Amino acid sequence: MRVLVVAGVAYLSFTMPITIAIIAILAIVVLSDRVVIATYPGGGGSYIVAYENLGPIAGLVAAAALLTDYVLTVAVSVSAGVAAIISAFPELSDKRVTIALIVVAVMTIVNLRGVRESGRVFMAPTYIYLFSILGLLVFGLFRIFTGNVPDYQPPAEWLTAHPVEPLTLFLVLRAFASGSVALTGVEAVSNGVPAFKPPEVRNAQTTLIIMGVAFATIFIGLSFLSSRIGIVPDPHETETVLSQLARSLVGQSWVYYFLQFATTLLLVLAGNTAYNGFPRLASILAQDRYLPRQFMFRGDRLAFTGGIVVLAVAAAALIWVYQGSVTSLIPLYTIGVFIAFTLSQSGLVRRWWTRRREEKSWIARLAVNGVGATVTGVVAIVVGVSKFALGAWMVLAIMPVLVGMMWAIRRHYDHMASSTAPETPIDPSSIHLRVIVPVANLAVPARQALAYAQAIASLEHIVAVHVAEDEENADRFRKSWQESGLQVPLVIIESPFRSLTNPLIAYIDAVRDTHPTDTVTVILPEYVPRHWWEQLIHNQTAFRLKAALLFHRGIVVIDVPYHLKE
């Protein structure tokens, strides 16, 4: 409606035809996704289907599209939920971004608590919203059909807020693309089948049907009532169309405020579908070595912590950059999920064709998925073209970057696996240790490290190294060493510029170069304070040496901690 009104208020009459077209596409997507759920009950949705049937590149494109779309789902849903609150309380308009970021933080914390807990928390808003919105639609239809159409007059400045553009096919397609945003979220069901209770497939398919029917009913009802009453979208985004509709039907009563809060809760729930889908898809990609392994594992609360945190940070960044504006975020949306829809349906078409001799009902399935692939492909092109200049280009540019990144991660893991594959057994007797023990003084931690060195290597292969800032300090330490009775050979390096790490590393590298067949082992004595804040008053020499030596080939670092007593 916000797009159509640009051509003039009269052309808001196109709202219902576009709504019906979107509902028809929803029906096709729901029927096609039921096949995806039954065929791939392990989750992963479009990525798995495209990967197995169309190849790795197609699978990664689908994965990149879905990951992008999940982030936008959170950003758009939360921003729309905040818009519902601001519609009821316009004085909060300046706090739009702050409220949205707080909502994202709360959703993240709830999901980090675990899938079961988040399911309980987000169950109630579904029923509250359905009860309130269906009640509003029934009441509105009753008033319309009894001839009691409410009076509605938009502010005069709304009617002149946009320069009038001609109603072209391109404008209608833009409106259609904006409305198609509502279909996002459907893919979350097929992507997250394992999250359902047994029998997972049947429950997921039932949920998909119920969701589709509920959405179609609400969408058609809202479009019909808005068209009959003559609702005009607020160009300043201070009040939503639903808020105007509710205010017209029930006035500024408690029912109106209840509906606005219910809408906010429902939109937060819509954003929460991404908290189920994004981490689960990231985990599947990590198992296939296309994302870092950290995304593969669940945390203590059985939630995919890594995926949840990355999703929250990315969504919060988008909300901050676009200042929580739904109108600004919408052009980025939809293109990703329809690309994923198209690839998954095309993958199933190829699957049924290649298995036509094995599957009895392959013709019916191929027809369903063929229609789904064609329709969603056309919608993806329409959305991409009509929204390209408004921001869709960013998503289309980011997706190849994500695909390249995932491909590079897989190459790295493959290279690592081939490089570390054992060719011949390693003979322990072929390892000859040459031990270096950096010592700053003759306290217990240093002596403990020296004792450990003598336990693993012979005395002639051990050397203690001390860095002195001048000759006087060097002589003093040498004398103390001789008086201590320690038998380990001592090397003193003078560092007049009081540099500690660089002279030690230079010496260690020199020993490695001089004895290339030996395994140079550096044993570091390290103090471990009782409290975390006490770490701040130590210079962390051992830590800095470990970090520096990590990238030096052929050097083993052993840490000998000394825990300070109470």
ChimeraX attribute file (.defattr): number of C-alpha atoms within 10 A of each C-alpha:
attribute: neighborCount
match mode: 1-to-1
recipient: residues
	/A:1	24
	/A:2	17
	/A:3	20
	/A:4	24
	/A:5	23
	/A:6	21
	/A:7	19
	/A:8	18
	/A:9	16
	/A:10	10
	/A:11	15
	/A:12	22
	/A:13	18
	/A:14	17
	/A:15	20
	/A:16	20
	/A:17	13
	/A:18	20
	/A:19	22
	/A:20	15
	/A:21	13
	/A:22	23
	/A:23	22
	/A:24	13
	/A:25	18
	/A:26	23
	/A:27	16
	/A:28	18
	/A:29	26
	/A:30	22
	/A:31	18
	/A:32	24
	/A:33	28
	/A:34	20
	/A:35	18
	/A:36	28
	/A:37	24
	/A:38	16
	/A:39	14
	/A:40	18
	/A:41	19
	/A:42	18
	/A:43	24
	/A:44	28
	/A:45	29
	/A:46	34
	/A:47	28
	/A:48	27
	/A:49	26
	/A:50	29
	/A:51	20
	/A:52	15
	/A:53	20
	/A:54	18
	/A:55	13
	/A:56	15
	/A:57	14
	/A:58	23
	/A:59	24
	/A:60	26
	/A:61	24
	/A:62	30
	/A:63	31
	/A:64	26
	/A:65	28
	/A:66	32
	/A:67	23
	/A:68	25
	/A:69	25
	/A:70	31
	/A:71	24
	/A:72	26
	/A:73	28
	/A:74	29
	/A:75	32
	/A:76	29
	/A:77	21
	/A:78	33
	/A:79	30
	/A:80	23
	/A:81	27
	/A:82	30
	/A:83	28
	/A:84	28
	/A:85	24
	/A:86	22
	/A:87	22
	/A:88	22
	/A:89	13
	/A:90	13
	/A:91	10
	/A:92	15
	/A:93	16
	/A:94	10
	/A:95	13
	/A:96	19
	/A:97	20
	/A:98	14
	/A:99	19
	/A:100	24
	/A:101	22
	/A:102	13
	/A:103	18
	/A:104	24
	/A:105	16
	/A:106	12
	/A:107	23
	/A:108	20
	/A:109	15
	/A:110	17
	/A:111	25
	/A:112	23
	/A:113	16
	/A:114	18
	/A:115	18
	/A:116	13
	/A:117	13
	/A:118	19
	/A:119	15
	/A:120	9
	/A:121	14
	/A:122	18
	/A:123	12
	/A:124	14
	/A:125	19
	/A:126	16
	/A:127	13
	/A:128	17
	/A:129	21
	/A:130	18
	/A:131	13
	/A:132	18
	/A:133	21
	/A:134	16
	/A:135	13
	/A:136	22
	/A:137	21
	/A:138	12
	/A:139	13
	/A:140	26
	/A:141	17
	/A:142	13
	/A:143	14
	/A:144	15
	/A:145	9
	/A:146	9
	/A:147	9
	/A:148	11
	/A:149	17
	/A:150	18
	/A:151	9
	/A:152	15
	/A:153	11
	/A:154	13
	/A:155	10
	/A:156	8
	/A:157	10
	/A:158	14
	/A:159	18
	/A:160	12
	/A:161	12
	/A:162	13
	/A:163	10
	/A:164	13
	/A:165	12
	/A:166	10
	/A:167	14
	/A:168	10
	/A:169	9
	/A:170	12
	/A:171	17
	/A:172	19
	/A:173	20
	/A:174	21
	/A:175	23
	/A:176	25
	/A:177	28
	/A:178	21
	/A:179	21
	/A:180	24
	/A:181	21
	/A:182	16
	/A:183	19
	/A:184	21
	/A:185	21
	/A:186	19
	/A:187	26
	/A:188	22
	/A:189	27
	/A:190	28
	/A:191	27
	/A:192	25
	/A:193	26
	/A:194	18
	/A:195	17
	/A:196	14
	/A:197	11
	/A:198	11
	/A:199	10
	/A:200	18
	/A:201	22
	/A:202	17
	/A:203	15
	/A:204	24
	/A:205	22
	/A:206	13
	/A:207	14
	/A:208	22
	/A:209	17
	/A:210	12
	/A:211	16
	/A:212	19
	/A:213	16
	/A:214	13
	/A:215	17
	/A:216	19
	/A:217	14
	/A:218	16
	/A:219	18
	/A:220	19
	/A:221	21
	/A:222	21
	/A:223	23
	/A:224	19
	/A:225	19
	/A:226	25
	/A:227	17
	/A:228	12
	/A:229	18
	/A:230	19
	/A:231	21
	/A:232	25
	/A:233	24
	/A:234	18
	/A:235	18
	/A:236	10
	/A:237	17
	/A:238	19
	/A:239	19
	/A:240	21
	/A:241	20
	/A:242	20
	/A:243	22
	/A:244	21
	/A:245	24
	/A:246	22
	/A:247	18
	/A:248	20
	/A:249	21
	/A:250	15
	/A:251	14
	/A:252	12
	/A:253	10
	/A:254	10
	/A:255	14
	/A:256	22
	/A:257	20
	/A:258	15
	/A:259	24
	/A:260	27
	/A:261	20
	/A:262	25
	/A:263	27
	/A:264	23
	/A:265	22
	/A:266	24
	/A:267	24
	/A:268	26
	/A:269	24
	/A:270	21
	/A:271	26
	/A:272	25
	/A:273	19
	/A:274	26
	/A:275	29
	/A:276	24
	/A:277	28
	/A:278	26
	/A:279	27
	/A:280	26
	/A:281	26
	/A:282	25
	/A:283	25
	/A:284	19
	/A:285	23
	/A:286	20
	/A:287	16
	/A:288	14
	/A:289	20
	/A:290	22
	/A:291	21
	/A:292	18
	/A:293	16
	/A:294	15
	/A:295	22
	/A:296	23
	/A:297	18
	/A:298	18
	/A:299	13
	/A:300	11
	/A:301	14
	/A:302	14
	/A:303	21
	/A:304	26
	/A:305	22
	/A:306	20
	/A:307	23
	/A:308	24
	/A:309	18
	/A:310	15
	/A:311	24
	/A:312	21
	/A:313	16
	/A:314	17
	/A:315	23
	/A:316	23
	/A:317	15
	/A:318	18
	/A:319	26
	/A:320	17
	/A:321	12
	/A:322	15
	/A:323	17
	/A:324	26
	/A:325	21
	/A:326	20
	/A:327	18
	/A:328	14
	/A:329	22
	/A:330	21
	/A:331	25
	/A:332	25
	/A:333	30
	/A:334	31
	/A:335	31
	/A:336	28
	/A:337	28
	/A:338	31
	/A:339	25
	/A:340	30
	/A:341	30
	/A:342	25
	/A:343	26
	/A:344	31
	/A:345	30
	/A:346	24
	/A:347	28
	/A:348	27
	/A:349	23
	/A:350	18
	/A:351	19
	/A:352	21
	/A:353	16
	/A:354	13
	/A:355	11
	/A:356	14
	/A:357	9
	/A:358	10
	/A:359	12
	/A:360	10
	/A:361	10
	/A:362	18
	/A:363	13
	/A:364	11
	/A:365	19
	/A:366	21
	/A:367	14
	/A:368	20
	/A:369	27
	/A:370	19
	/A:371	18
	/A:372	27
	/A:373	26
	/A:374	14
	/A:375	19
	/A:376	23
	/A:377	20
	/A:378	15
	/A:379	23
	/A:380	23
	/A:381	15
	/A:382	18
	/A:383	27
	/A:384	27
	/A:385	18
	/A:386	21
	/A:387	23
	/A:388	17
	/A:389	11
	/A:390	15
	/A:391	16
	/A:392	22
	/A:393	16
	/A:394	13
	/A:395	22
	/A:396	16
	/A:397	10
	/A:398	14
	/A:399	21
	/A:400	15
	/A:401	13
	/A:402	18
	/A:403	21
	/A:404	16
	/A:405	14
	/A:406	21
	/A:407	17
	/A:408	15
	/A:409	17
	/A:410	19
	/A:411	14
	/A:412	14
	/A:413	17
	/A:414	12
	/A:415	11
	/A:416	11
	/A:417	11
	/A:418	10
	/A:419	10
	/A:420	8
	/A:421	8
	/A:422	9
	/A:423	7
	/A:424	6
	/A:425	6
	/A:426	9
	/A:427	7
	/A:428	7
	/A:429	6
	/A:430	10
	/A:431	11
	/A:432	14
	/A:433	19
	/A:434	24
	/A:435	28
	/A:436	25
	/A:437	24
	/A:438	25
	/A:439	21
	/A:440	16
	/A:441	13
	/A:442	14
	/A:443	9
	/A:444	11
	/A:445	21
	/A:446	23
	/A:447	16
	/A:448	15
	/A:449	24
	/A:450	26
	/A:451	13
	/A:452	15
	/A:453	26
	/A:454	16
	/A:455	10
	/A:456	12
	/A:457	15
	/A:458	13
	/A:459	15
	/A:460	12
	/A:461	17
	/A:462	23
	/A:463	20
	/A:464	21
	/A:465	19
	/A:466	21
	/A:467	23
	/A:468	22
	/A:469	16
	/A:470	14
	/A:471	14
	/A:472	11
	/A:473	13
	/A:474	19
	/A:475	13
	/A:476	11
	/A:477	19
	/A:478	16
	/A:479	11
	/A:480	14
	/A:481	17
	/A:482	11
	/A:483	9
	/A:484	10
	/A:485	8
	/A:486	14
	/A:487	14
	/A:488	19
	/A:489	13
	/A:490	19
	/A:491	16
	/A:492	17
	/A:493	18
	/A:494	19
	/A:495	17
	/A:496	11
	/A:497	9
	/A:498	12
	/A:499	13
	/A:500	17
	/A:501	14
	/A:502	12
	/A:503	15
	/A:504	19
	/A:505	15
	/A:506	11
	/A:507	15
	/A:508	22
	/A:509	18
	/A:510	12
	/A:511	16
	/A:512	20
	/A:513	13
	/A:514	10
	/A:515	12
	/A:516	11
	/A:517	14
	/A:518	19
	/A:519	17
	/A:520	23
	/A:521	22
	/A:522	25
	/A:523	23
	/A:524	24
	/A:525	24
	/A:526	18
	/A:527	18
	/A:528	16
	/A:529	17
	/A:530	12
	/A:531	9
	/A:532	8
	/A:533	9
	/A:534	10
	/A:535	13
	/A:536	10
	/A:537	8
	/A:538	11
	/A:539	9
	/A:540	12
	/A:541	16
	/A:542	19
	/A:543	13
	/A:544	11
	/A:545	19
	/A:546	16
	/A:547	12
	/A:548	13
	/A:549	18
	/A:550	12
	/A:551	9
	/A:552	13
	/A:553	9
	/A:554	16
	/A:555	18
	/A:556	16
	/A:557	17
	/A:558	16
	/A:559	14
	/A:560	19
	/A:561	15
	/A:562	16
	/A:563	12
	/A:564	11
	/A:565	7
	/A:566	5
